[in-house]
Amino acid sequence: MTNPTSAYAAVDGNTFRSSALTRGPWHPDHQHAGPPIALACRAVERAALEHGLTHISRLTANLLRPVPIDELAVEVAVDYVGRNAGHFSARLIAGEKEVARFTALAQRENDVLLPDDLPGHPAPLAPQGPQESPIATFPFSGTHVGYADLVETRVARGRFFNGPCAIWFRLRYPLLEGEIPSVYQRVAVAADSGNGISAILDFAKYSFVNSDLTINLLRRPQGEWICLDAHTHLGPNGCGLAESRLFDAHGLVGRATQSLSIRSRSHS
């Protein structure tokens, strides 16, 4: 069997074949949520562009079921488009089951001259740039081909699975065979990793799966590298929240949040 060279290959206009590079850490037959969220983001981008809307300012993914490493179909609907913004929804289908549902806000970009003395500006930078950050790998890498092979990671602050940390992500392979991924797709592939990189529970003893992801972007990201400065917060009720500040090499671009379900592996 030849090694995969992209996360997905197109079967037809809205159906895609998943490769082993999408495999996540929770189950060998299930995808990491980052790649399929990016696949849906791609479909939303294309629908928004038809209306002259070029900035994806929000993408929310509701993860209904585990996403199998199989053929996926993406369906997009235009909910409402106004002069400056449009609302879109999408569904991700595997077989006959809907596995994820999405909503998105796309905006029209305009050049606006801003004052020089705005509070909080210029936007903060990541703790350290990608070129100055040492290379690191996910703790679950090497077991089998998967998400840890799809992305290159570098540590700007802290370390994997040991509390708050900042990690740079870059795609090693295209999202879709024969196509350069957009900056929004690069963000989506990375942003779902916030709860993993900032984990404060022992992966061998607990699962802390997220059932959603919301990405808010204040501007268009730039370049191949995306940094997540992530924190995990846990409640006493088996629920939690992971939040990440998102950066490119030029500074803050937005935030991502994930709702977590905490389970002890001895009782799951």
JOLIN-V158530 format. One record per backbone hydrogen bond with DSSP energy under -0.5 kcal/mol. CO is the residue of the C=O (numbers start at 0). NH is the residue of the N-H. E is the energy in kcal/mol with one decimal. If there is no record, write none. Layout:
# JOLIN-V158530
CO/NH/E, CO/NH/E
This chain:
# JOLIN-V158530
4/173/-0.7, 6/18/-2.4, 7/176/-2.5, 8/16/-3.3, 13/73/-2.5, 14/10/-3.1, 14/11/-1.5, 15/17/-0.5, 15/71/-2.9, 16/8/-1.8, 18/21/-1.7, 19/22/-1.8, 21/31/-3.5, 22/146/-3.1, 26/29/-1.7, 28/68/-1.8, 29/23/-2.4, 31/35/-0.8, 32/36/-2.0, 33/37/-2.2, 34/38/-2.1, 35/39/-2.1, 36/40/-2.4, 37/41/-2.2, 38/42/-1.5, 39/43/-2.3, 40/44/-2.8, 41/45/-2.0, 42/46/-1.9, 43/47/-2.9, 44/48/-2.4, 45/49/-0.9, 47/50/-1.8, 47/52/-2.1, 48/51/-1.8, 51/53/-0.7, 53/55/-0.5, 54/56/-1.1, 54/106/-3.1, 56/216/-2.5, 57/104/-2.1, 58/214/-2.8, 59/61/-0.5, 59/102/-1.9, 60/62/-0.7, 60/212/-1.8, 61/63/-1.0, 61/100/-2.2, 65/67/-0.7, 66/30/-3.5, 67/69/-1.8, 69/17/-0.9, 71/15/-3.0, 72/92/-2.9, 74/90/-2.5, 76/78/-0.8, 76/88/-2.3, 79/86/-3.8, 83/107/-2.6, 84/81/-3.3, 85/105/-2.6, 86/78/-1.9, 86/79/-1.8, 87/103/-2.5, 88/76/-3.2, 89/101/-2.7, 90/74/-2.4, 90/92/-0.5, 91/98/-2.7, 91/99/-1.3, 92/72/-2.7, 93/96/-2.2, 96/93/-2.7, 96/98/-0.6, 98/63/-1.2, 98/64/-1.9, 99/91/-2.7, 100/61/-3.4, 101/89/-1.9, 102/59/-2.9, 103/87/-2.5, 104/56/-1.6, 104/57/-1.6, 105/85/-2.7, 106/53/-0.8, 106/54/-2.2, 109/111/-0.5, 111/113/-0.7, 114/117/-0.6, 117/120/-1.7, 123/251/-1.9, 128/131/-0.5, 128/132/-0.7, 129/132/-0.6, 133/154/-2.5, 135/152/-0.6, 137/140/-1.9, 139/142/-1.0, 145/148/-2.0, 145/149/-1.2, 146/150/-1.5, 149/171/-3.3, 149/172/-1.0, 151/169/-1.9, 152/135/-2.3, 153/155/-0.6, 153/167/-3.4, 154/133/-0.7, 156/165/-2.4, 158/161/-1.0, 164/229/-2.6, 165/155/-2.5, 165/156/-1.7, 166/227/-2.7, 167/153/-1.8, 168/225/-2.3, 169/151/-3.6, 173/6/-2.2, 174/7/-1.9, 175/178/-2.0, 181/185/-1.9, 182/186/-1.9, 183/187/-2.2, 184/188/-2.2, 185/189/-1.5, 186/190/-3.2, 187/191/-0.9, 189/192/-2.4, 190/193/-1.3, 192/195/-0.7, 192/196/-2.6, 193/197/-1.5, 195/198/-1.4, 196/160/-0.7, 196/161/-0.7, 198/162/-2.4, 201/204/-1.2, 201/205/-2.2, 204/264/-2.9, 204/265/-0.5, 206/262/-2.5, 208/260/-2.5, 210/62/-2.3, 212/60/-3.3, 213/256/-2.0, 214/58/-2.1, 215/254/-2.2, 221/248/-0.6, 225/168/-3.1, 226/228/-0.6, 226/246/-2.2, 227/166/-2.4, 227/229/-0.8, 228/244/-2.3, 229/164/-1.6, 230/242/-2.4, 232/240/-3.0, 234/237/-0.7, 237/261/-3.0, 238/234/-2.9, 239/259/-2.7, 240/232/-3.1, 241/257/-2.3, 242/230/-2.4, 243/255/-2.3, 244/228/-2.7, 245/252/-3.3, 245/253/-1.5, 246/226/-2.8, 247/250/-1.3, 250/247/-2.2, 252/217/-2.8, 252/218/-0.9, 253/245/-3.0, 254/215/-2.9, 255/243/-2.8, 256/213/-2.2, 257/241/-2.4, 258/210/-1.7, 258/211/-0.5, 259/239/-1.5, 259/261/-0.5, 260/208/-0.9, 262/206/-2.7, 263/266/-1.5, 263/267/-0.6
